[in-house]
Amino acid sequence: MAWGDIIVKYPEILTELPRGLIAVAWEYDPRRDRYQHWLQPLAAHKVPEMIATGVTAWNQIAPDFDRSFSNIDTFLDAGRKAGTLGIINTIWTDDAQMLMRDIWPGMAYGMVASWQAEPVERARFFSDYTKLAFPAAAAPEAAAGLGSLARAETALQSVLGDGTMLALWDDPFAPARLKRDTEHYQDLRQARLEAEDAEEHFMRARALGADTEWLRSLLVAARLLDYAGEKFETPTDLVNLWRALGSKRPAGDEWWDMWESQVVYQDHSHLTDLMDAITELESQFKAQWLAEYLPYRMASALGRWDAEYEYWRALQVKMARLAETLHEGDPLPPLESLIEPEGAKPSP
């Protein structure tokens, strides 16, 4: 077997392929117009071929089930018309972040779609799948959780782009990032609400006897989607709080109520909450990694989580220092100057 894209890219080798070689045409984009580019040259030269669809989760916090299901449905249809021998439903772990158990429904969808002649009833799939996978009492909650998880990922993609796991580690105060997040604040909020709904459903399913190992992995995905929404909401919240203070530092109680207690306070504030959330999630992610994989590449993955904690800790320290040095009536500097990393050169 050989990947079909290489064969199509170098059509001069089509006549030199060894007997018995099977080309594998892969495409993970659900747009139908892309499939014939890979299938037609192989069919024209009577090269036996299989198709490779994808459960899109390699750069996502949670699997993109909508994209995956559409890719499987449309590529299967094109492949059958081209005389494909079969389907390989692929997954990839390129970014060293993906938890494998999350993608099981996507693998099951590929099996069902390839085994039956009629299209899968997508609206019923999570319900049908969980009825087979879990006790009857837990199945509806697990199905509802999968639906909410899928919607949370889709909502977050509308703000961060397709690669939500890659974008998760972006600087949330970068000007372009902050501008987009402010414009799409309600989309971030919707992603959080869907993620929190998913978490509630999964916890109920677990209490009703569903597979706890699988649900632990899904709970990490739901909680990380919620964290991502909170992370990219927070800069907008801080900008709005800072603007509400005016041009000068207000009196003690007002300063505490409007800024210090909400942003700086080490026991409970925006920044402290983010520090608490990422450290708790890191321990959960590590536990799931070790439940699914060998330790290989785990340190590389966890390094991003450690850097995330340090980002918020450094910002909290900087804000605390500012609170200690500013006095009532002092002019307030631009918020951007407080976010700028230590030692950074001022903008020209």
C-alpha positions as CSV (number, residue, x, y, z in Angstrom):
1,M,0.0,0.0,0.0
2,A,1.1,3.6,-0.7
3,W,-0.3,7.0,0.0
4,G,-2.2,8.1,-3.1
5,D,-1.2,11.8,-2.9
6,I,2.4,10.9,-3.8
7,I,1.2,8.9,-6.8
8,V,-1.1,11.6,-8.0
9,K,1.6,14.3,-7.5
10,Y,4.0,12.4,-9.7
11,P,1.7,11.0,-12.4
12,E,4.7,9.7,-14.5
13,I,5.1,6.8,-12.0
14,L,1.5,5.6,-12.6
15,T,2.6,3.2,-15.4
16,E,5.5,1.9,-13.3
17,L,3.7,0.9,-10.2
18,P,4.3,-2.7,-9.2
19,R,1.5,-5.3,-9.6
20,G,-0.6,-5.6,-6.4
21,L,0.1,-2.2,-5.1
22,I,-3.0,-0.5,-3.5
23,A,-3.1,3.3,-3.4
24,V,-4.7,4.9,-0.4
25,A,-6.4,8.2,-1.3
26,W,-6.6,10.4,1.8
27,E,-8.6,13.6,2.3
28,Y,-10.0,14.9,5.6
29,D,-11.7,18.0,4.2
30,P,-15.5,17.3,3.8
31,R,-15.8,19.3,0.6
32,R,-16.8,17.0,-2.2
33,D,-14.8,18.9,-4.9
34,R,-11.5,17.7,-3.4
35,Y,-12.1,14.0,-3.7
36,Q,-11.9,13.6,-7.4
37,H,-8.5,15.2,-7.5
38,W,-7.2,12.1,-5.7
39,L,-9.5,9.4,-7.0
40,Q,-9.8,10.2,-10.7
41,P,-6.1,9.6,-11.7
42,L,-6.1,6.3,-9.9
43,A,-9.3,5.1,-11.4
44,A,-8.3,6.2,-14.9
45,H,-5.1,4.0,-14.7
46,K,-7.0,1.2,-13.0
47,V,-4.9,1.4,-9.9
48,P,-6.6,-0.4,-7.0
49,E,-7.4,2.1,-4.3
50,M,-8.8,2.5,-0.8
51,I,-9.9,5.8,0.8
52,A,-8.6,7.2,4.0
53,T,-11.0,9.5,6.0
54,G,-10.1,11.1,9.3
55,V,-11.5,11.6,12.7
56,T,-10.4,15.2,13.1
57,A,-8.9,15.5,16.6
58,W,-5.2,15.9,16.0
59,N,-5.1,19.6,16.6
60,Q,-8.4,20.0,18.4
61,I,-9.2,20.1,22.2
62,A,-12.2,17.8,21.5
63,P,-12.9,15.8,18.4
64,D,-14.5,17.8,15.6
65,F,-17.3,15.3,15.1
66,D,-19.3,17.4,12.6
67,R,-16.3,17.7,10.3
68,S,-15.3,14.0,10.8
69,F,-18.8,12.7,10.1
70,S,-19.2,14.9,7.0
71,N,-15.8,13.8,5.7
72,I,-16.7,10.1,6.2
73,D,-20.1,10.4,4.5
74,T,-19.0,12.4,1.5
75,F,-15.7,10.6,0.8
76,L,-17.4,7.2,1.2
77,D,-20.0,8.3,-1.4
78,A,-17.2,9.4,-3.8
79,G,-15.1,6.4,-3.1
80,R,-17.9,3.9,-3.8
81,K,-18.7,5.6,-7.1
82,A,-15.0,5.3,-8.0
83,G,-14.9,1.5,-7.1
84,T,-12.9,1.8,-3.9
85,L,-11.9,-1.4,-2.2
86,G,-12.6,-0.1,1.3
87,I,-12.0,2.6,3.9
88,I,-9.3,3.3,6.4
89,N,-10.6,5.7,9.1
90,T,-7.5,7.4,10.3
91,I,-6.4,9.3,13.5
92,W,-3.2,11.2,14.1
93,T,-1.5,12.3,17.3
94,D,0.9,14.8,15.7
95,D,0.6,17.6,18.3
96,A,1.3,15.3,21.3
97,Q,-1.8,16.5,23.1
98,M,-4.7,14.2,21.9
99,L,-6.3,11.7,24.2
100,M,-7.2,8.6,22.2
101,R,-10.4,7.6,24.0
102,D,-12.1,10.8,22.9
103,I,-12.2,9.7,19.3
104,W,-14.0,6.4,19.8
105,P,-17.4,7.7,18.6
106,G,-15.7,8.9,15.4
107,M,-14.1,5.5,14.8
108,A,-17.5,3.8,15.4
109,Y,-19.2,6.2,12.9
110,G,-16.7,5.2,10.2
111,M,-17.4,1.5,10.8
112,V,-21.2,2.0,10.6
113,A,-21.0,4.3,7.6
114,S,-18.9,1.8,5.6
115,W,-20.9,-1.3,6.6
116,Q,-24.3,0.0,5.5
117,A,-25.5,1.2,2.1
118,E,-27.7,4.0,3.5
119,P,-26.2,7.2,5.0
120,V,-26.0,7.2,8.8
121,E,-28.8,9.0,10.6
122,R,-26.4,11.5,12.1
123,A,-29.0,13.1,14.4
124,R,-29.5,9.7,16.1
125,F,-25.9,8.5,16.1
126,F,-24.7,9.5,19.6
127,S,-27.9,8.1,21.0
128,D,-27.6,4.8,19.1
129,Y,-23.9,4.6,19.9
130,T,-24.3,5.1,23.7
131,K,-27.2,2.6,23.9
132,L,-24.7,0.0,22.7
133,A,-21.8,1.2,24.8
134,F,-23.3,2.0,28.2
135,P,-26.0,0.8,30.6
136,A,-29.5,1.9,29.6
137,A,-29.8,4.4,32.4
138,A,-26.5,6.2,31.6
139,A,-26.9,6.2,27.8
140,P,-29.1,9.3,27.4
141,E,-26.7,11.4,29.6
142,A,-23.6,10.2,27.7
143,A,-25.3,11.0,24.3
144,A,-26.3,14.4,25.5
145,G,-22.8,15.0,26.7
146,L,-21.3,14.1,23.4
147,G,-23.7,16.5,21.6
148,S,-22.7,19.4,24.0
149,L,-19.0,18.6,23.6
150,A,-19.3,18.7,19.8
151,R,-21.1,22.0,19.9
152,A,-18.6,23.5,22.4
153,E,-15.7,22.6,20.0
154,T,-17.5,24.0,17.0
155,A,-18.3,27.3,18.9
156,L,-14.7,27.6,20.0
157,Q,-13.4,27.0,16.5
158,S,-15.5,30.0,15.3
159,V,-13.2,32.1,17.4
160,L,-9.9,30.4,17.6
161,G,-9.9,28.6,14.2
162,D,-9.9,24.9,13.4
163,G,-6.8,24.1,15.5
164,T,-8.2,24.8,19.0
165,M,-5.5,22.8,20.8
166,L,-2.8,24.7,19.1
167,A,-4.5,28.1,19.6
168,L,-5.0,27.3,23.2
169,W,-1.4,28.2,24.0
170,D,-1.5,31.6,22.2
171,D,-0.9,34.9,24.0
172,P,-4.4,36.1,24.8
173,F,-3.3,39.7,25.1
174,A,-1.7,39.8,21.6
175,P,-3.5,42.7,19.9
176,A,-5.0,40.8,17.0
177,R,-6.0,38.0,19.3
178,L,-7.6,40.3,21.8
179,K,-9.5,42.2,19.1
180,R,-11.0,39.0,17.7
181,D,-11.8,37.6,21.1
182,T,-13.6,40.8,22.2
183,E,-15.6,40.8,19.0
184,H,-16.6,37.1,19.5
185,Y,-17.0,37.3,23.3
186,Q,-20.5,35.7,23.1
187,D,-19.1,32.8,21.0
188,L,-16.6,32.2,23.8
189,R,-19.3,32.3,26.3
190,Q,-21.4,29.9,24.3
191,A,-18.5,27.5,24.0
192,R,-18.1,27.6,27.8
193,L,-21.8,26.9,28.4
194,E,-21.8,23.9,26.1
195,A,-18.7,22.6,27.7
196,E,-20.1,22.9,31.2
197,D,-23.3,21.2,30.0
198,A,-21.2,18.4,28.6
199,E,-19.4,18.0,31.9
200,E,-22.6,17.8,33.8
201,H,-24.0,15.1,31.5
202,F,-20.8,13.1,31.7
203,M,-20.8,13.2,35.5
204,R,-24.4,12.1,35.6
205,A,-23.6,9.2,33.2
206,R,-20.7,8.2,35.4
207,A,-23.0,8.1,38.4
208,L,-25.4,5.9,36.5
209,G,-22.8,3.3,35.7
210,A,-21.1,4.4,32.4
211,D,-17.5,3.4,31.6
212,T,-15.5,5.7,34.0
213,E,-12.2,5.4,32.0
214,W,-13.8,6.8,28.8
215,L,-15.7,9.4,30.7
216,R,-12.6,10.6,32.5
217,S,-11.1,11.4,29.1
218,L,-14.2,13.2,27.9
219,L,-14.4,15.2,31.1
220,V,-10.8,16.4,30.5
221,A,-11.9,17.6,27.1
222,A,-15.0,19.3,28.4
223,R,-13.1,21.1,31.2
224,L,-10.3,22.1,28.8
225,L,-12.8,23.6,26.4
226,D,-14.3,25.6,29.4
227,Y,-10.8,26.7,30.4
228,A,-10.1,27.9,26.8
229,G,-13.2,30.0,26.8
230,E,-12.3,31.5,30.1
231,K,-8.8,32.2,29.1
232,F,-9.8,34.1,26.0
233,E,-12.6,35.9,27.7
234,T,-10.4,37.1,30.5
235,P,-8.4,39.8,28.6
236,T,-11.6,41.5,27.5
237,D,-12.9,41.4,31.1
238,L,-9.7,42.9,32.4
239,V,-9.7,45.7,29.7
240,N,-13.3,46.6,30.6
241,L,-12.6,46.6,34.3
242,W,-9.5,48.8,33.8
243,R,-11.4,51.3,31.7
244,A,-14.2,51.5,34.3
245,L,-11.6,52.8,36.8
246,G,-11.1,56.0,34.8
247,S,-7.8,57.8,34.4
248,K,-6.7,57.8,38.0
249,R,-6.5,55.3,40.8
250,P,-9.7,55.5,42.9
251,A,-10.0,55.5,46.7
252,G,-9.1,52.3,48.7
253,D,-12.4,50.5,48.9
254,E,-13.4,51.3,45.3
255,W,-9.9,50.3,44.1
256,W,-10.3,47.0,46.0
257,D,-13.8,46.3,44.8
258,M,-13.3,47.3,41.2
259,W,-9.8,45.9,40.5
260,E,-7.7,44.2,43.2
261,S,-10.3,41.8,44.5
262,Q,-11.4,40.8,40.9
263,V,-8.0,40.6,39.2
264,V,-5.1,40.4,41.7
265,Y,-6.3,38.8,44.9
266,Q,-4.2,35.7,45.5
267,D,-7.0,33.6,47.0
268,H,-9.7,34.1,44.4
269,S,-9.7,36.4,41.3
270,H,-9.6,36.2,37.5
271,L,-5.9,35.4,37.4
272,T,-5.8,33.1,40.4
273,D,-8.8,31.2,39.0
274,L,-6.9,30.6,35.8
275,M,-3.8,29.4,37.7
276,D,-6.0,27.0,39.7
277,A,-7.8,25.7,36.7
278,I,-4.7,24.9,34.6
279,T,-2.9,23.2,37.4
280,E,-5.9,21.0,38.2
281,L,-6.4,20.2,34.5
282,E,-2.7,19.3,34.1
283,S,-2.9,16.6,36.7
284,Q,-6.1,15.2,35.1
285,F,-4.5,15.3,31.7
286,K,-1.4,13.5,32.9
287,A,-3.5,10.8,34.6
288,Q,-5.4,10.2,31.4
289,W,-2.2,10.2,29.3
290,L,-0.7,7.4,31.5
291,A,-4.0,5.5,31.3
292,E,-3.9,5.5,27.5
293,Y,-0.2,5.8,26.5
294,L,3.4,5.2,27.5
295,P,5.2,8.2,29.0
296,Y,6.9,8.9,25.6
297,R,6.4,12.6,24.7
298,M,4.4,13.3,27.8
299,A,7.0,15.7,29.1
300,S,6.8,17.7,25.9
301,A,3.1,17.9,26.2
302,L,3.1,18.9,29.9
303,G,5.7,21.6,29.2
304,R,3.0,23.7,27.6
305,W,0.8,23.4,30.6
306,D,3.6,24.5,32.9
307,A,4.3,27.5,30.7
308,E,0.6,28.3,30.8
309,Y,0.6,28.4,34.6
310,E,3.7,30.5,34.6
311,Y,2.2,33.0,32.2
312,W,-0.7,33.7,34.6
313,R,1.5,33.6,37.7
314,A,3.9,36.2,36.2
315,L,1.0,38.4,35.3
316,Q,-0.6,38.1,38.7
317,V,2.7,39.1,40.3
318,K,3.1,42.1,38.1
319,M,-0.5,43.2,38.8
320,A,0.1,42.8,42.6
321,R,3.3,44.9,42.4
322,L,1.3,47.6,40.6
323,A,-1.4,47.5,43.3
324,E,1.2,48.0,46.0
325,T,2.9,51.0,44.3
326,L,-0.1,53.0,43.0
327,H,-1.7,55.4,45.4
328,E,-5.1,57.1,45.4
329,G,-5.2,59.7,42.6
330,D,-2.1,58.4,40.8
331,P,-2.5,58.4,37.0
332,L,-3.2,54.9,35.7
333,P,-0.8,53.7,33.0
334,P,-2.1,52.0,29.8
335,L,-3.2,48.4,30.5
336,E,-0.9,47.2,27.7
337,S,2.1,48.4,29.6
338,L,1.1,46.1,32.5
339,I,0.8,43.1,30.2
340,E,4.1,43.6,28.3
341,P,6.6,40.9,29.3
342,E,9.5,41.9,31.7
343,G,12.4,43.4,29.8
344,A,10.4,43.9,26.6
345,K,11.4,47.0,24.6
346,P,8.7,49.6,24.4
347,S,6.9,49.9,21.0
348,P,8.2,52.7,18.8
